Amino acid sequence: MDWHCIAAKQVAQQLNTSAQNGLSEHEAQKRLEQYGHNELAEERKRTIWQMFAEQFKDFMIIVLFVAAIVSAILSEWVDAIVIIVVVVLNAILGVIQESRAEQALAALKKMAAPNAKVMRDGKLRIIPAAQLVPGDVVVLEAGDFVPADLRLVEASNLKIEESSLTGESVPVDKTTDALNGDDIALGDRVNMAYMTSAVTYGRGKGIVVATGMDTEVGRIAEMIGQQEDNQTPLQKKLEQLGKWLAIAALAICAVIFLAGILYGKNWLDMFMTAVSLAVAAIPEGLPAIVTIVLAIGVQRMAKRNAIIRRLPAVETLGAATVICSDKTGTLTQNRMTVQRVYAGGKTYDAAEHLEVEENSPLNMLLKVAILCNDAVEDADEGKTIGDPTETALLDLGIKLAMHKADVENGMPRVDEIPFDSERKLMTTVHEYKGKYAVLTKGAPDELLKRCKYIHDGQAVREITPDDIERISAINEEMAGRALRVLAMAYKEIDDVAYEDKQKQWESDLIFLGMVGMIDPPRPEARDAVELCRTAGIKPVMITGDHKLTAVAIAKDLGILQPGDEAISGSELDDIDDDEMVERVPHYSVYARVSPEHKVKIVKAWQRRGDVVAMTGDGVNDAPALKSADIGAAMGRVGTDVAKGAADMVLTDDNFATIVAAVEEGRIIYSNIIKAIHFLLSCNIGEIFVLFIATMLNWLQPLLPVHILWINLVTDSLPAIGLGMERGEEDIMRRPPRNPKESVIPLPMFINILWQGLIISLVTLAAFQIGLTVSLEVGRTMAFLVLGLSQLAHSVNMRSQDKSIFAMKWSDNRFMILALLLSGAMQLIIIFVPFLRSIFELAMLDGVHWIYAIALALVPVAAVEIWKLIRRVANSNK
């Protein structure tokens, strides 16, 4: 239906709704069942069976199937069955890993779902946008995303940016009048608001006329389909790494196969060995493990109040070198608080316990602060509501047991002159003991001009130039601390009926004193800033507040260090982009900045090669959030547009949460690298075992089924266990990671090689020891040592530097479970006679068990010695 051609009143009638009150909750639920959720149709989720089938598309799995068929043709039934069993088990494990990852990502998507402001039963409610139905009345404000297709019924200076639908980035002025004409283009339907467009200015109200796939954006989605690439940069790097590993592994396997043939060994045995080794050498489960680690890490971040909207942000967080943060609410408490009070010639610290005597200047000043005040005290909620300056005054009164309702009962308000920016004063008149009290608060300079008297703590007398000089000095001292200063005065009058109230009431006042207030820093922000510096990250404050206030807060928090500078937006305009790149490291505080300035700051850091995190909450912050490497939107006060442009949302609007997210990002990346290191060193160990044995023309120490089983046992649970490490204590004492560095830098590659070599050497030694008894015992020893040494090596990988004896097992209970299950899977083959015969293994005697366990622990000893050498070397630097 062409809703834009119908009058707003008729739209409401046709949809059986009220433009003022909206739908009833009961009716909304009925329509939700009729129309379904307001969501775009997603790509159909894969079933368990589809996931299972996709596990067999991998090239190496296909090769294994060919090997099983060849074995069956040649009547090698045991080999064929074992290969099939291992492949099926591997596929089941893959399905479990993928389904866990999908569930975690689905939970993440649900957490980040947008909300809508809607009228239900005549009351404004905030509900998930998915629950909107045709006929709902939605309220729109600057910064909101339009949650469904709406026919506008109210528009006050309303502008909406519709580039996602029309390609035009200029916001469209909206009206409510019906349009005339046929085939009116989407961009010309000025009385409509469409799903996914963004409100950039003004406010409005609209009736939902279409939801989900019936919306304009739904039609587009239906035409083009939706295919989102969830691969992170790290996963893409690993995919590339996997290709190179596959090429290298296949080349080595070809060499082993040819060498075996040249030595006169059975071609089928060598073919099966080469195939199984190729499968074992390539960690095909690594991408799934990385996805699981990322998803688990993201959910862990959510518990720390950081919702990650895009997975690549997790990796980028670990590499952050600069955090540009807003001041209000992020670094500060977003709650003005009185810090200093001056009354009766004395200055008080508001943080200390104040003794308030009746009729003292302090008592009278507090009464003025509480009564000449439009903020309200909500006793049920235990909070004050209103202008931040006025709520700070009520909060001080509550702290001193002076509640507004109690004070107002004794002095009810009868008249007032509201605050205005020209006078910089507010005056209220209260009935008091048969007379009237005029109470005035405002800017000290303006109020002093209207004061003829002063209460000096002893009595009321005429104010002198010395008094004014002393008051001005106190005012300047408070202002120098970046406090916002308000002065209080009063007088008594007999009547309120004056023609010129302002002139009569706001003259010949009695000066009482002043209060100084500030939005104080969050206590945890100081520690977070210090942690930033320890981690090699530069914290930067960017605010629209005055430079003096910004500098005071920045010094208090430790952001502004000796040698650092503060700069205002107007000064920033005089610096060109190239000069900004040179000077940006010197600035730690930016005051009175515009959205363009924020983008300029971010770009300057990025041109220097830094990775920048940026916070924001408004529509005007969206460009900077988009430009930054990590955009962090405020969850409480942030607009939908800011959240939509951001990579992460801070549910508590707290700077400490950004730092915690950086720490979590570092932990996640570190855990993934640990898993890669573990898998590759173990796989290389398996390659070395067969390569060395073949080159030396030994009997094969391991059968193909042995390699496949060990690969199944060690490549999954222990690697996931490493991904669940809580993080090492010094993770935030390390410098930020270079995002351009290789996944496997040269030092790590060398470690992988020598650790893999040790695993192979102890396996070959075990084979030779067992071979003195029989070939079966030799292979049993090799099978046992190769599997157990890899499990022991996974414990090594929990830390690159810390001794395993200094680590707490309680920090990672999943790792204990993984080792127990994997170890049981390895040992069950030997202890169960039926399985032992299938795998052509022997039962070991006590001496050989001791040999096997001792050899399996050699990698632990070797890595412990290497860690000790590193610690000593680092301590001597």
Residue pairs with C-beta under 8 A, 6 or more apart in sequence:
1 209
2 184
3 11
3 151
3 192
3 209
4 151
4 178
4 179
4 184
4 189
4 191
4 192
5 178
5 179
5 180
5 181
5 184
6 14
6 151
6 178
7 178
8 19
8 151
8 152
8 153
8 176
8 178
8 191
8 207
9 19
11 151
11 153
11 207
11 209
12 18
12 19
12 153
12 207
15 134
15 135
15 207
15 209
16 135
17 23
17 135
17 136
17 137
17 207
18 137
19 137
19 153
19 154
19 205
19 207
20 119
20 122
20 137
21 119
21 121
21 122
21 137
22 118
22 119
22 120
22 121
22 122
22 135
22 136
22 137
23 31
23 119
23 120
23 133
23 135
23 136
23 137
24 120
24 121
25 120
25 121
27 135
28 120
28 131
28 133
28 135
28 136
31 133
31 134
31 135
32 131
32 133
34 133
35 133
35 134
35 211
35 212
35 214
36 211
36 212
37 130
37 131
37 211
37 212
38 129
38 130
38 131
38 132
38 133
38 147
38 148
38 211
38 212
39 130
39 212
40 212
40 213
40 217
40 218
40 221
40 226
41 212
41 213
41 218
41 221
41 222
42 226
43 225
43 226
43 227
45 102
46 54
48 95
48 99
51 94
51 95
51 98
51 99
52 91
52 92
52 95
55 61
55 90
55 91
55 94
55 95
56 62
56 65
56 87
56 91
58 284
59 246
60 246
60 278
60 279
60 282
60 284
61 87
61 90
61 91
61 279
61 284
63 275
63 278
63 279
64 83
64 86
64 87
64 275
64 276
64 279
64 708
65 87
66 275
67 83
67 271
67 272
67 275
67 276
67 704
68 79
68 80
68 83
68 84
68 87
69 80
70 268
70 271
70 272
71 77
71 79
71 80
71 83
71 268
71 272
72 80
74 268
76 268
78 705
78 838
78 840
79 272
79 703
79 704
79 705
81 838
82 705
82 708
82 709
82 838
82 839
83 276
83 704
83 705
83 708
86 705
86 708
86 709
86 712
89 712
90 285
90 712
93 285
93 712
93 716
94 285
94 288
97 285
97 288
97 289
97 291
97 292
97 716
97 720
98 288
98 291
100 292
100 295
101 288
101 291
101 292
101 295
104 292
104 295
104 296
104 298
104 299
105 230
105 295
105 311
107 299
108 295
108 298
108 299
108 302
108 307
108 308
111 302
111 307
112 307
112 309
112 643
112 649
113 128
113 129
113 130
114 128
114 129
114 145
114 147
114 640
114 643
114 644
115 126
115 127
115 128
115 129
115 147
115 640
116 126
116 127
116 128
116 129
116 132
116 138
116 147
116 148
117 124
117 125
117 126
117 138
117 139
117 140
117 141
117 144
118 124
118 125
118 126
118 127
118 132
118 136
118 137
118 138
118 139
119 125
119 136
119 137
119 138
119 139
119 205
120 127
120 136
124 139
129 147
129 148
132 138
132 147
132 148
132 208
132 211
133 208
133 211
134 208
134 209
134 210
134 211
135 207
135 208
136 148
136 207
136 208
137 153
137 205
137 206
137 207
137 208
138 146
138 147
138 148
138 150
138 205
138 206
138 207
138 208
139 203
139 204
139 205
140 146
140 150
140 158
140 193
140 199
140 203
140 204
140 205
140 206
141 199
141 203
142 199
142 200
142 201
142 202
142 203
142 619
142 639
143 198
143 199
143 618
143 619
143 639
143 640
143 641
143 642
144 198
144 199
144 639
144 640
144 641
145 196
145 197
145 198
145 199
145 640
145 641
145 644
146 160
146 193
146 194
146 195
146 196
146 197
146 198
146 199
147 195
148 195
148 208
148 210
148 211
148 215
149 192
149 193
149 194
149 195
149 208
149 209
149 210
149 211
149 214
149 215
149 216
150 192
150 193
150 194
150 206
150 207
150 208
150 209
151 191
151 192
151 206
151 207
151 209
152 158
152 174
152 175
152 176
152 191
152 192
152 193
152 204
152 205
152 206
153 176
153 205
153 206
153 207
154 176
154 203
154 204
154 205
154 206
155 174
155 175
155 176
155 202
155 204
156 202
156 203
156 204
157 201
157 202
157 203
158 173
158 174
158 199
158 201
158 202
158 203
158 204
159 171
159 172
159 173
159 174
159 199
159 200
159 201
159 202
160 171
160 172
160 174
160 193
160 197
160 198
160 199
160 200
161 169
161 170
161 171
161 172
161 197
161 198
161 199
161 200
162 168
162 172
162 186
162 187
162 194
162 197
163 169
163 197
164 196
164 197
164 217
165 186
165 187
165 194
165 196
165 197
165 216
165 217
165 220
166 186
166 187
168 187
171 200
171 201
172 187
172 190
173 190
174 190
174 191
174 193
174 202
174 204
175 190
175 191
176 191
177 191
178 191
179 188
179 189
179 190
179 191
186 194
186 216
193 199
193 204
193 206
194 215
194 216
194 217
195 210
195 215
195 216
195 217
195 218
196 217
198 619
198 640
198 641
198 644
199 619
199 641
200 619
200 641
210 216
210 218
212 218
213 219
213 221
213 222
230 311
231 239
232 290
232 294
232 311
232 312
232 314
232 315
233 312
233 315
233 739
234 290
234 315
234 669
234 672
234 743
235 287
235 290
235 291
237 743
238 286
238 287
238 290
238 676
238 743
239 287
241 743
241 744
242 282
242 283
242 284
242 286
242 287
245 281
245 282
245 283
245 680
246 278
246 282
249 277
249 278
249 281
249 282
249 687
250 278
252 277
252 281
252 687
252 691
253 274
253 275
253 277
253 278
253 281
254 274
255 691
256 270
256 273
256 274
256 277
256 690
256 691
256 694
257 270
257 271
257 273
257 274
259 694
259 695
260 269
260 270
260 273
260 694
261 267
261 270
263 694
263 697
265 700
269 700
272 704
273 690
273 700
273 703
273 704
273 707
275 704
276 704
276 705
276 707
276 708
277 686
277 687
277 690
277 704
277 707
279 707
279 708
279 711
280 683
280 686
280 687
280 707
280 708
280 710
280 711
281 683
281 684
281 686
281 687
282 683
283 676
283 679
283 680
283 683
283 715
285 715
285 716
285 719
286 675
286 676
286 679
286 719
289 675
289 716
289 719
289 720
289 723
290 672
290 675
292 720
292 723
293 668
293 671
293 672
293 675
293 720
293 723
293 724
294 311
294 314
294 668
294 672
295 311
296 723
296 724
297 314
297 664
297 665
297 667
297 668
297 671
298 308
298 311
298 314
300 664
301 307
301 308
301 314
301 648
301 660
301 661
301 664
302 308
304 657
304 660
304 661
304 664
305 635
305 650
305 651
305 652
305 654
305 657
305 660
306 632
306 648
306 649
306 650
306 651
306 657
306 658
306 660
306 661
306 664
307 635
307 648
307 649
307 651
308 314
308 647
308 648
308 661
309 643
309 646
309 647
309 648
309 649
310 647
310 648
312 647
313 630
313 647
313 648
313 665
314 664
314 665
314 668
314 669
315 665
315 668
315 669
315 739
316 611
316 629
316 630
316 647
316 665
316 739
317 613
317 630
317 648
317 661
317 662
317 664
317 665
317 666
318 662
318 665
318 666
318 668
318 669
318 670
318 736
318 737
319 611
319 665
319 736
319 737
319 738
319 739
320 537
320 611
320 612
320 613
320 629
320 630
320 662
320 665
320 736
321 536
321 537
321 538
321 605
321 610
321 611
321 612
321 736
322 537
322 538
322 540
322 605
322 610
322 611
322 612
322 613
323 532
323 537
323 538
323 539
323 540
323 612
323 613
323 615
323 655
323 658
323 659
323 662
324 540
324 541
324 542
324 598
324 601
324 602
324 605
324 612
324 613
324 614
324 615
324 624
324 628
325 331
325 539
325 540
325 541
325 542
325 615
325 655
325 658
326 541
326 542
326 543
326 615
326 616
326 617
326 634
327 541
327 542
327 543
327 545
327 550
327 553
328 334
328 519
328 543
328 545
329 617
329 634
329 636
329 637
329 653
330 615
330 634
330 650
330 653
330 654
330 655
331 521
331 522
331 525
331 541
331 553
331 557
331 559
331 655
332 519
332 520
332 521
332 522
332 525
332 553
333 519
333 520
333 521
333 522
334 519
334 637
334 653
335 388
335 391
335 392
335 395
335 519
335 520
336 388
336 389
336 391
336 392
336 484
336 517
336 518
336 519
337 350
337 392
337 395
337 517
337 518
337 519
337 520
338 350
338 392
338 393
338 395
338 396
338 515
338 516
338 517
339 349
339 350
339 351
339 481
339 483
339 516
339 517
339 518
339 520
340 347
340 348
340 349
340 350
340 478
340 481
340 483
340 515
340 516
341 347
341 348
341 350
341 354
341 362
341 365
341 396
341 513
341 514
341 515
341 516
342 348
342 471
342 474
342 478
342 513
342 514
342 515
342 516
343 360
343 361
343 362
343 364
343 365
343 457
343 512
343 513
343 514
344 360
344 361
344 362
344 455
344 456
344 457
344 513
345 456
345 457
345 470
346 362
346 457
347 474
348 354
348 362
350 396
350 399
350 515
354 362
354 400
356 362
356 363
356 366
356 400
356 402
357 363
360 457
361 455
361 456
361 457
361 512
361 513
362 513
364 455
364 490
364 512
365 488
365 512
365 513
365 515
366 396
366 397
366 400
366 402
367 402
367 407
367 411
367 439
368 439
368 440
368 441
368 488
368 489
368 490
368 512
369 393
369 396
369 397
369 441
369 486
369 488
369 515
370 393
370 394
370 397
370 402
370 404
370 407
370 408
371 404
371 407
371 408
371 411
371 413
371 428
371 430
371 439
372 426
372 427
372 428
372 439
372 440
372 441
372 488
373 386
373 390
373 393
373 394
373 404
373 441
374 386
374 387
374 390
375 384
375 385
375 386
375 387
375 390
375 391
375 393
375 394
376 384
376 385
376 386
376 404
377 384
377 385
377 394
377 398
377 403
377 404
377 405
378 384
378 385
379 403
379 405
384 391
384 394
384 395
384 398
385 391
386 394
388 519
389 484
389 486
389 517
392 517
393 486
393 515
394 404
396 515
397 403
397 404
397 407
410 432
411 430
411 431
411 432
411 437
412 430
412 431
413 428
413 429
413 430
414 429
414 430
414 431
414 436
414 496
415 428
415 429
415 496
415 501
416 426
416 427
416 428
416 429
417 425
417 426
417 427
417 428
417 501
417 502
417 505
417 506
418 426
419 425
419 426
419 442
423 442
423 446
423 502
423 506
424 442
424 443
424 446
425 440
425 441
425 442
425 443
425 446
425 447
425 450
425 506
426 440
426 441
426 442
427 438
427 439
427 440
427 502
427 505
427 506
428 438
428 439
429 436
429 437
429 438
429 439
429 493
429 496
429 505
430 436
430 437
430 439
432 492
435 492
435 493
435 494
436 492
436 493
436 494
436 495
436 496
437 490
437 491
437 492
437 493
438 490
438 491
438 492
438 493
438 505
438 506
438 509
439 488
439 489
439 490
440 447
440 450
440 488
440 489
440 490
440 505
440 506
440 509
441 447
441 486
441 487
441 488
441 489
442 486
442 487
443 485
443 486
443 487
444 471
444 472
444 475
444 485
444 486
444 487
444 514
445 475
447 487
447 488
447 489
447 509
447 511
448 463
448 468
448 471
448 472
448 487
448 511
450 489
450 506
450 507
450 508
450 509
451 463
451 489
451 508
451 509
451 510
451 511
452 462
452 463
452 507
452 508
452 509
452 510
453 460
453 461
453 462
453 463
453 491
453 508
453 509
453 510
453 511
454 460
454 461
454 462
454 463
454 467
454 510
454 511
455 510
455 511
455 512
456 467
460 510
463 511
467 511
471 487
471 511
471 514
474 514
475 485
475 487
475 514
478 485
478 514
478 516
479 485
479 516
479 548
480 548
481 516
481 518
481 552
482 518
482 546
482 548
482 549
482 551
482 552
482 553
483 516
483 517
483 518
484 516
484 517
484 518
485 514
485 515
485 516
486 514
486 515
486 517
487 511
487 513
487 514
488 512
488 513
488 514
488 515
489 509
489 510
489 511
489 512
490 509
490 510
490 512
491 508
491 509
491 510
493 504
493 505
498 504
498 505
518 549
518 552
518 553
519 553
521 553
521 556
521 557
522 654
522 655
522 656
524 654
524 656
525 557
525 654
525 655
525 656
526 556
526 557
526 558
527 656
528 655
528 656
528 658
528 659
528 660
529 539
529 557
529 558
529 559
529 655
530 558
531 659
531 663
531 732
532 538
532 539
532 659
533 539
533 558
534 732
534 733
535 662
535 663
535 666
535 732
535 733
535 734
535 735
535 736
536 734
536 735
536 736
537 659
537 662
537 736
538 585
538 588
539 559
539 588
539 655
540 559
540 587
540 588
540 589
540 590
540 601
541 550
541 553
541 554
541 557
541 559
541 560
541 588
541 589
541 590
542 590
542 593
542 597
542 598
542 601
543 550
543 589
543 590
543 591
543 592
543 593
544 591
544 592
544 593
545 591
545 592
546 591
546 592
547 566
547 568
547 589
547 591
547 592
549 591
550 566
550 589
550 590
550 591
551 560
551 566
551 589
551 591
554 560
554 566
554 588
554 589
559 588
559 589
560 566
560 588
560 589
561 588
563 586
564 586
564 587
564 588
564 589
565 586
565 587
565 588
565 589
566 587
566 588
566 589
566 590
566 591
567 587
567 589
567 590
567 591
568 590
568 591
568 592
568 593
569 590
569 591
569 592
569 593
569 594
569 597
570 592
572 580
572 590
572 593
572 597
572 600
575 583
577 600
577 603
577 604
580 600
580 601
580 604
581 604
581 607
581 608
584 601
584 604
584 605
584 608
585 608
590 597
590 601
593 601
594 620
595 620
595 621
595 623
595 624
596 623
598 614
598 616
598 621
598 623
598 624
599 623
599 624
599 627
601 624
602 612
602 614
602 624
602 627
602 628
603 627
605 612
606 612
606 627
606 629
611 629
611 630
611 736
611 739
612 628
612 629
612 630
613 628
613 629
613 630
613 631
613 632
613 658
613 662
614 624
614 625
614 627
614 628
614 630
614 631
614 632
615 621
615 632
615 633
615 634
615 650
615 655
615 658
616 622
616 624
616 625
616 631
616 632
616 633
616 634
616 638
616 642
616 646
617 633
617 634
617 637
617 638
617 639
617 642
617 653
618 638
618 639
618 642
619 639
619 641
619 642
621 633
621 642
621 645
622 641
622 642
622 644
622 645
623 645
624 631
625 631
625 632
625 633
625 642
625 645
625 646
626 645
630 647
630 648
631 645
631 646
631 647
631 648
632 646
632 647
632 648
632 649
632 650
632 658
632 661
633 642
633 643
633 645
633 646
633 648
633 649
633 650
634 642
634 649
634 650
634 653
635 643
635 649
635 650
635 651
635 652
635 653
636 651
636 652
636 653
637 653
638 646
638 649
638 653
643 649
648 661
650 657
650 658
651 657
662 732
663 727
663 731
663 732
664 727
666 727
666 731
666 732
666 734
666 737
667 725
667 726
667 727
667 731
669 737
670 725
670 727
670 728
670 731
671 722
671 723
671 724
671 725
671 727
672 723
673 743
673 748
674 722
674 723
674 725
674 797
674 798
674 800
675 719
675 720
675 722
675 723
675 797
676 743
676 744
677 748
677 751
677 752
677 797
678 718
678 719
678 722
678 793
678 794
678 797
679 715
679 719
680 744
680 752
680 756
681 751
681 752
681 755
681 756
681 759
681 793
682 714
682 715
682 756
682 759
682 790
682 793
683 711
683 715
683 756
684 752
684 753
684 756
684 757
684 760
685 755
685 756
685 757
685 758
685 759
685 760
685 763
685 786
685 789
685 790
686 707
686 710
686 711
686 760
686 786
687 756
687 760
688 756
688 757
688 759
688 760
688 761
689 701
689 702
689 760
689 763
689 764
689 782
689 786
690 700
690 701
690 702
690 707
692 760
692 764
693 699
693 700
693 701
693 764
693 767
694 700
698 767
699 771
699 775
699 778
701 763
701 764
701 767
701 778
701 779
701 782
702 779
702 782
702 783
702 786
703 779
703 839
703 840
705 838
705 839
706 779
706 782
706 783
706 786
706 839
709 787
709 826
709 829
709 839
710 783
710 786
710 787
710 790
710 826
712 825
713 787
713 791
713 822
713 825
713 826
714 787
714 790
714 791
714 794
714 822
716 822
717 817
717 818
717 819
717 821
717 822
718 790
718 791
718 794
718 815
718 818
718 819
718 822
719 794
720 814
720 818
721 794
721 812
721 814
721 815
721 817
721 818
721 819
722 794
722 797
722 798
722 815
724 812
724 814
724 815
725 798
725 811
725 812
725 815
726 811
726 812
728 799
728 801
728 802
744 752
755 793
755 796
755 859
755 862
755 863
758 858
758 859
758 862
759 786
759 789
759 790
759 793
759 859
762 785
762 789
762 855
762 856
762 858
762 859
763 782
763 785
763 786
763 789
763 855
764 782
765 785
765 855
766 778
766 781
766 782
766 784
766 785
766 786
766 851
766 852
766 855
767 778
767 779
767 781
767 782
768 778
769 778
769 781
769 848
769 851
770 777
770 778
770 779
770 780
770 781
770 782
770 844
770 848
771 777
771 778
772 778
773 848
774 842
776 840
776 841
776 842
777 842
777 844
777 848
779 840
779 841
780 830
780 841
780 842
780 843
780 844
781 844
781 848
781 851
781 852
783 829
783 830
783 839
783 841
784 826
784 830
784 844
784 852
784 856
785 852
785 855
785 856
787 826
788 823
788 826
788 852
788 853
788 856
789 855
789 856
789 857
789 858
789 859
791 819
791 822
791 823
791 826
791 856
792 856
792 857
792 859
792 860
793 859
793 860
793 863
794 815
794 818
794 819
795 804
795 815
795 819
795 860
796 804
796 859
796 860
796 863
796 864
798 804
798 807
798 812
798 815
799 807
799 867
800 867
801 867
801 870
801 871
801 874
802 867
803 864
803 867
803 868
804 860
804 864
809 815
809 816
828 835
829 835
829 836
829 839
829 841
830 836
830 841
830 843
830 844
831 843
836 842
836 843
844 852
